[in-house]
Amino acid sequence: MNLKELGDKYRTDKGDAAHTFAGMSYLDVYASYLDAIRDTVRSVLEIGVLGGASLRMWWEYFPKAEIFGLDINPAAAFKEDRITVHIGSQADPDVLAAINPGGTFDLIVDDGSHLVDDQLVTFHELWPRVAPGGLYVMEDMRCSYGDLTTESLTWPGRPFQPPTANFHNDRGRIDSLMAGLIADMDRLTGDVAGVHFWPMMIVILKA
């Protein structure tokens, strides 16, 4: 089955109308990078588990991969064949280090809190652990343009955020990070092979 079919099978929202623009859903974007390597991917981490639909989709799509999840909500925890969900904050370096310790990831998906503070910590902690040729993806980037205090009230993970959580997102900090990555590429330095912008998604390629 292709990724779209698997997304429908497991009922992930990555292929629905809210995650589709100009005829391309998140799943179409993922497939454009991953179809050619799906049999060689060995490790995947998705941050933001909810009911586990995406993790089960990745499990079937990547038949040889260990699938790891991270969620701040203890109710999201589960363990199945080749799937392990860890509980904790994506902004906690110790929590991140405890996932597949010492190992790398061929694909990391940040679909977690959507808070810029958290996204930046997560990227800086996990980018060194992306395997050569791997992908790091930030989803739902529309959330980075302003105050999420009200919108986030409906998010399952909101009650588990610390009192110090900053819901006043500043897109400029994400843009500055991306500009730095692009500058390194133009100078032929660093370990970023590409920064690709899609509607509500950023895909960063490891050299």
Secondary structure, DSSP 8 states (H G I E B T S, - for coil): --HHHHHHHHT-GGGSGGGEETTEEHHHHHHHHHGGGTTT--EEEEE--TTSHHHHHHHHHSTT-EEEEEESSGGG--EETTEEEEES-TT-HHHHHTSSTT--EEEEEE-S---HHHHHHHHHHHGGGEEEEEEEEEE-GGGGGSB-TTGGGGSTTGGGS-TT---B--HHHHHHHHHHHHHHHHTT-SSEEEEEEETTEEEEEE-
